[in-house]
Amino acid sequence: MHQPALEALPRERLDALQLERLRRTLAWACVNPAYAQHVGPAAAGDLRTTADWGRLPFLTKDDLRGAYPFALACAPPAAFRRVQMSSGTTGNPIVNPYTQGDIAQWAEVMARCYVAAGARAGDVVQITPSFGLFTGGFGFHYGAERLRLQIVPIGAGRTSLQLTLMRDLGATILAAIATYPLRLIEVAREEGFDLSSLHLRVAMLGSEMWSDDLRAVIERELGLTAFDIIGMTETGGPGLGIECPARAGIHLWEDHYFCEVVDPISGAPRPDGTEGELVLSTLTRQGLPLIRYRTHDLTRVVSRAVCDCGRTHLRLDRFRGRTDDMVIYRGVNFYPRQIESLILSQPGAGPEYQIVLERAPGGSDRLVLCIEAQPGFAAHGAPALRERIKTALALTPEITVLAAGALPRAPGKAVRVVDRRAG
């Protein structure tokens, strides 16, 4: 552990620390009149237990976009040392200002994530997420810097160069968005690059939903152990939590974040073990504290018991999808990750796919599943896959089999769903 005194804090002391920091966060946020108005007539002293936190209103993505750029910021502008922000592709971007304390907090939780994934002295970290307004690259950089690891901050793209540097500089840890290893594998095959010449031992992958079946492909091809790391711009970037070698859920750092799981429709609390929407509150962030932020991510609390690794912080299930990523087709609800698992469990199918939804002549919807596969897959594999999807999800897609490399490769997150039904 990076900070064993905190990561293995007994549950009763962790609960008490959370309550103290919830009160402090509420008081800090309400110094800003706009935030105080959003919260309403609540006082930190009224919080007798962490359960009382549920009386406060939710904070939404629209609230943060409407506060552009700094209407809900809680530190004076002179204290801001940097800003990071979301892409803003569907409205104003969400701007997150960081104080010096926020940057230090980010480095701390990221350092914990590295150690949980098995980082050790002498490791060389190749950081492939972009550096810029996107939080990914900087978060991995800060954590590795805190641990005094060697850093190769190459950023996004230039996959041929990525492979060469991984080999020549002896990279042992790969930091990436979840589907980027597929691009590494693909380019290596195209160029005859020997993946066995790499020294990679660990991959820390996030920013996208990815299945255990995809994990198995990545681990087999790259000869490493892959860990799911979570985080988002609103909470300060990657570092919210990560899996440990026990693979029994994602540890969420509860001394820095308070989580709830609620019904996505009603907002009512869901009991541990039941899936719902993750709601997060920050406990130590200064620039933009979050109070009951609705993430849209679907998960469940797996356990609050002490993990085999010795950490006491609760474990979340790997994210299954997002409430706003759910696809509805002819009255059937499904998530792309469910399709992904079925594809990867079918012999001959590759990991690249795209779900295309169209409105056919006459007004009926059609679902076309485009997948890259080995020669001959169309004759036997495609019918078998179609039947498995029908049995598991009550969907009967049309399947288009493509040669390797036929689907477009996005420069960032993979585009898994193309919905052309609007209009």
C-alpha positions in Angstrom: 0.0 0.0 0.0 1.1 3.6 -0.6 -0.6 4.9 2.6 -1.4 1.8 4.7 -2.5 3.9 7.7 -5.3 5.3 5.6 -5.9 2.5 3.1 -6.4 0.0 5.9 -8.2 2.4 8.3 -10.7 0.4 10.4 -14.3 0.8 9.2 -15.6 2.7 12.3 -12.7 5.2 12.0 -13.3 5.5 8.3 -17.0 6.2 8.8 -16.2 8.9 11.4 -13.6 10.5 9.1 -16.2 10.6 6.3 -18.8 12.3 8.5 -16.3 14.9 9.6 -15.3 15.6 6.0 -18.9 15.7 4.7 -19.6 18.4 7.2 -16.5 20.3 6.2 -17.3 20.0 2.5 -20.9 21.2 3.0 -19.7 24.2 5.0 -17.0 25.0 2.4 -19.4 24.8 -0.6 -22.0 27.0 1.1 -19.5 29.9 1.3 -20.3 30.3 -2.4 -23.8 31.9 -2.5 -24.7 30.1 -5.7 -23.8 26.7 -4.2 -25.6 27.6 -1.0 -28.7 28.4 -3.0 -28.5 25.0 -4.8 -28.1 23.1 -1.5 -30.9 24.9 0.2 -31.4 25.4 3.9 -28.9 22.7 5.1 -26.4 23.1 7.8 -23.3 21.0 8.3 -24.2 20.6 12.0 -27.5 18.8 11.0 -25.4 15.9 9.7 -25.5 13.4 12.6 -24.7 10.4 10.4 -23.6 9.8 6.9 -27.1 8.6 6.1 -28.3 12.2 6.6 -26.4 13.2 3.5 -29.2 11.7 1.4 -31.4 14.7 2.4 -29.4 17.0 0.2 -30.3 17.6 -3.4 -28.5 16.0 -6.3 -26.0 17.8 -8.4 -26.2 17.1 -12.2 -24.1 17.5 -15.2 -26.5 20.2 -16.4 -26.0 22.1 -13.1 -22.2 22.1 -13.8 -22.6 23.1 -17.4 -25.0 25.9 -16.4 -22.3 27.1 -13.9 -19.8 27.7 -16.7 -17.1 28.6 -16.1 -16.7 29.2 -12.3 -20.2 29.9 -10.9 -20.0 27.0 -8.5 -16.2 27.2 -7.8 -15.5 27.5 -4.1 -11.9 28.8 -4.0 -10.9 32.4 -5.0 -9.7 32.6 -8.6 -6.3 33.6 -7.3 -6.0 30.2 -5.8 -6.5 28.3 -9.1 -3.4 26.7 -10.4 -4.8 24.9 -13.5 -8.1 24.0 -15.1 -9.2 20.8 -16.7 -12.5 20.3 -18.5 -14.8 17.9 -20.3 -15.1 18.0 -24.1 -18.4 20.0 -24.0 -19.6 18.2 -27.2 -23.2 18.5 -26.1 -23.2 21.9 -24.4 -20.9 24.0 -22.3 -17.8 22.1 -21.1 -17.6 21.4 -17.4 -14.7 23.4 -16.1 -12.9 22.0 -13.0 -10.5 24.5 -11.4 -7.7 23.0 -9.3 -6.0 24.6 -6.3 -2.5 23.5 -5.3 -4.2 21.3 -2.7 -6.4 19.7 -5.4 -3.3 18.8 -7.5 -1.6 17.3 -4.4 -4.8 15.3 -3.7 -4.9 14.0 -7.3 -1.3 12.9 -7.0 -2.0 11.1 -3.8 -5.0 9.0 -5.0 -3.2 8.2 -8.2 -0.1 7.1 -6.4 -2.4 4.7 -4.4 -3.8 3.4 -7.6 -0.3 2.7 -9.0 0.7 0.8 -5.9 -2.6 -1.2 -5.8 -1.8 -2.3 -9.4 1.6 -3.5 -8.4 3.9 -0.5 -9.2 7.3 -0.7 -7.6 10.6 1.1 -7.6 12.3 1.0 -11.0 9.1 0.8 -13.0 8.8 2.7 -16.3 5.4 4.2 -17.0 4.3 4.9 -20.6 1.4 7.3 -20.5 -0.7 7.1 -23.7 -3.8 9.2 -22.8 -3.6 12.8 -24.1 -2.2 15.7 -22.2 -4.3 18.8 -22.4 -7.8 19.7 -21.1 -8.6 16.0 -20.8 -7.6 14.8 -17.3 -6.1 11.4 -18.2 -2.5 12.1 -19.1 -1.9 14.5 -16.2 -3.4 12.2 -13.6 -1.2 9.3 -14.6 1.8 11.7 -14.7 1.2 13.1 -11.2 0.8 9.7 -9.6 3.9 8.3 -11.2 5.8 11.4 -10.2 4.7 11.1 -6.6 6.2 7.6 -6.6 9.4 8.7 -8.4 8.8 6.3 -11.2 10.3 6.9 -14.6 7.8 8.5 -17.0 7.5 8.3 -20.7 4.8 11.0 -21.3 4.2 10.3 -25.0 0.4 11.1 -24.9 -2.1 9.9 -27.5 -1.5 8.5 -31.0 1.6 7.6 -33.0 1.1 3.9 -32.3 4.2 2.7 -34.1 6.3 5.0 -32.1 4.5 3.9 -28.9 5.5 0.3 -29.6 9.1 1.2 -30.4 9.5 3.3 -27.2 7.8 0.7 -25.1 10.4 -1.8 -26.2 13.5 0.4 -26.3 12.8 2.3 -23.1 11.7 -0.8 -21.2 8.2 0.3 -20.2 6.7 -1.9 -17.6 3.4 -0.1 -16.9 1.0 1.0 -19.6 -1.5 3.7 -18.8 -4.2 3.9 -21.4 -7.9 4.3 -22.3 -9.4 0.8 -22.2 -9.5 0.1 -26.0 -6.1 1.5 -26.9 -4.3 -1.8 -26.3 -6.4 -3.2 -29.1 -4.8 -0.6 -31.4 -1.3 -1.5 -30.1 -2.0 -5.2 -30.9 -3.4 -4.4 -34.3 -0.5 -2.2 -35.4 2.0 -4.7 -34.1 0.5 -7.4 -36.4 0.4 -5.0 -39.4 4.0 -4.1 -39.0 5.4 -7.4 -37.8 6.4 -6.0 -34.4 7.2 -8.7 -31.9 5.0 -8.1 -28.8 7.1 -10.6 -26.9 9.9 -8.1 -27.0 8.0 -5.8 -24.7 8.6 -5.7 -20.9 5.1 -4.7 -19.9 3.9 -6.1 -16.6 0.9 -4.0 -15.7 -1.8 -2.0 -17.6 -4.0 0.6 -15.9 -7.0 1.0 -18.2 -10.0 3.3 -17.9 -12.2 6.0 -19.4 -14.4 3.5 -21.2 -16.6 0.6 -20.3 -14.8 -2.7 -21.0 -15.6 -6.3 -20.3 -13.8 -9.1 -18.7 -13.7 -10.8 -22.1 -11.8 -7.8 -23.5 -9.5 -7.9 -20.5 -8.7 -11.5 -21.3 -7.7 -10.6 -24.9 -5.5 -7.7 -23.8 -3.8 -9.8 -21.1 -3.2 -12.7 -23.4 -1.8 -10.6 -26.3 0.4 -8.3 -24.3 1.4 -10.6 -21.5 0.4 -8.4 -18.6 -2.1 -7.9 -15.9 -4.8 -5.3 -16.6 -6.5 -3.2 -13.9 -9.6 -1.2 -14.2 -9.1 2.4 -13.0 -12.0 4.8 -12.6 -12.4 8.6 -12.4 -14.0 11.5 -14.3 -13.3 15.2 -15.0 -15.9 16.2 -12.4 -14.2 14.4 -9.5 -10.8 15.6 -10.5 -9.8 12.9 -13.1 -8.6 9.3 -12.8 -7.8 8.1 -9.3 -11.2 7.7 -7.9 -10.5 4.0 -7.4 -8.9 0.9 -8.9 -8.9 -2.9 -8.7 -6.4 -4.6 -6.6 -4.8 -8.0 -7.4 -7.7 -9.8 -5.6 -10.0 -8.8 -8.5 -12.9 -8.5 -6.1 -14.1 -5.1 -7.1 -12.8 -1.6 -7.5 -11.6 0.0 -4.3 -13.0 3.5 -4.0 -10.8 5.8 -1.8 -13.4 6.6 0.9 -11.3 9.1 2.8 -11.5 11.3 -0.3 -14.9 10.4 -1.9 -18.3 9.4 -0.5 -20.4 7.2 -2.7 -24.1 6.3 -2.9 -25.9 4.0 -5.3 -29.4 5.1 -6.1 -32.3 4.1 -8.3 -31.7 5.9 -11.7 -35.3 6.9 -12.0 -36.5 7.7 -8.4 -33.2 8.6 -6.8 -34.0 6.4 -3.9 -31.0 4.6 -2.2 -30.3 1.1 -3.4 -29.0 -1.5 -0.9 -25.5 -2.9 -1.2 -25.3 -5.6 -3.8 -28.1 -4.0 -5.9 -27.2 -2.2 -9.1 -28.0 1.5 -9.6 -26.5 4.8 -10.5 -23.4 5.9 -8.7 -23.7 9.3 -6.9 -20.4 10.8 -5.7 -19.4 13.5 -3.2 -15.9 14.8 -2.9 -14.5 15.1 0.6 -11.2 16.9 0.1 -11.4 18.9 -3.2 -11.3 22.7 -2.8 -11.8 24.3 -6.3 -15.0 22.5 -7.2 -16.4 20.3 -4.4 -19.2 17.9 -5.5 -22.2 17.3 -3.3 -24.2 14.3 -4.4 -23.2 14.4 -8.1 -25.1 12.0 -10.4 -22.5 10.3 -12.5 -24.9 8.2 -14.7 -22.5 5.2 -14.2 -24.2 2.0 -13.3 -22.6 -0.2 -10.6 -23.2 -1.7 -7.2 -21.4 -1.9 -3.9 -19.8 -5.4 -3.9 -18.6 -5.3 -0.3 -17.6 -3.1 2.6 -15.7 -6.0 4.3 -11.9 -6.0 4.5 -10.4 -7.2 1.2 -7.9 -9.9 0.9 -5.4 -7.2 0.0 -5.9 -5.7 3.5 -7.7 -2.5 2.3 -10.8 -1.5 4.1 -12.3 0.9 1.6 -15.5 -0.4 0.0 -15.4 -2.1 -3.4 -17.6 -1.3 -6.3 -18.5 -3.6 -9.2 -16.9 -2.7 -12.5 -19.1 -0.2 -14.3 -21.7 -2.0 -16.5 -22.7 1.0 -18.5 -24.2 4.5 -18.2 -27.8 5.4 -17.8 -27.4 7.7 -20.8 -25.6 5.0 -22.9 -28.4 2.4 -22.6 -29.7 1.4 -26.0 -33.4 0.9 -26.5 -34.3 -1.2 -29.6 -37.8 -2.4 -30.2 -38.6 -2.2 -26.5 -35.4 -4.1 -25.5 -32.9 -2.3 -23.3 -29.2 -3.3 -23.5 -25.7 -2.0 -23.1 -22.8 -2.2 -25.6 -20.7 -4.1 -23.1 -23.2 -7.0 -23.1 -22.8 -7.3 -26.8 -19.0 -7.1 -26.5 -18.9 -10.0 -24.1 -20.9 -12.2 -26.5 -18.8 -11.3 -29.5 -15.5 -12.0 -27.7 -16.8 -15.4 -26.5 -17.5 -16.5 -30.1 -14.4 -18.2 -31.7 -13.2 -16.3 -34.8 -14.6 -12.9 -33.8 -12.3 -10.0 -33.3 -12.6 -7.4 -30.6 -13.6 -4.5 -32.9 -17.3 -4.0 -33.5 -19.9 -1.3 -34.1 -23.6 -1.4 -33.4 -25.6 0.5 -36.1 -29.2 1.4 -35.5 -31.2 2.6 -38.5 -34.8 3.3 -39.4 -35.7 1.0 -42.3 -38.1 2.0 -45.1 -41.6 1.7 -43.7 -40.6 3.0 -40.3 -39.3 -0.1 -38.5 -36.0 -0.1 -36.8 -33.1 -2.4 -37.7 -30.0 -3.3 -35.7 -26.8 -4.1 -37.7 -23.9 -5.5 -35.8 -20.7 -4.9 -37.8 -17.8 -7.0 -36.6 -14.3 -7.8 -37.8 -13.6 -11.5 -37.9 -11.5 -14.2 -39.4 -12.1 -15.6 -42.9 -15.0 -18.0 -42.9 -16.7 -16.5 -39.9 -19.7 -15.4 -41.9 -20.7 -19.0 -42.7 -20.7 -20.5 -39.3 -19.7 -18.0 -36.6 -22.1 -15.3 -37.5 -25.2 -17.5 -37.3 -24.0 -18.9 -33.9 -23.3 -15.4 -32.6 -26.7 -14.2 -33.7 -28.4 -17.0 -31.9 -26.4 -16.3 -28.7 -27.4 -12.7 -28.8 -31.0 -13.6 -29.3 -31.0 -16.0 -26.4 -29.1 -13.7 -24.0 -30.6 -10.3 -24.9 -33.8 -11.0 -26.9 -32.3 -9.2 -29.8 -32.0 -10.5 -33.4 -29.4 -8.3 -35.1 -28.3 -8.4 -38.7 -24.6 -9.3 -38.7 -22.2 -7.8 -41.2 -18.8 -9.5 -41.1 -15.8 -7.4 -42.1 -12.1 -8.0 -42.6 -9.7 -6.9 -40.0 -9.1 -3.1 -40.1 -12.3 -2.3 -41.9 -14.0 -0.4 -39.1 -12.9 3.2 -38.5 -10.6 3.7 -35.6 -11.5 6.7 -33.4 -8.5 8.8 -32.2 -9.8 8.6 -28.6 -12.6 6.5 -27.1 -14.0 3.8 -29.4 -17.3 4.5 -31.0 -19.4 1.4 -30.3 -22.9 2.7 -31.2 -24.0 4.7 -34.2 -27.7 5.6 -33.9 -29.1 6.9 -37.2 -32.8 6.6 -36.2 -33.3 10.3 -35.4 -35.0 12.5 -37.9 
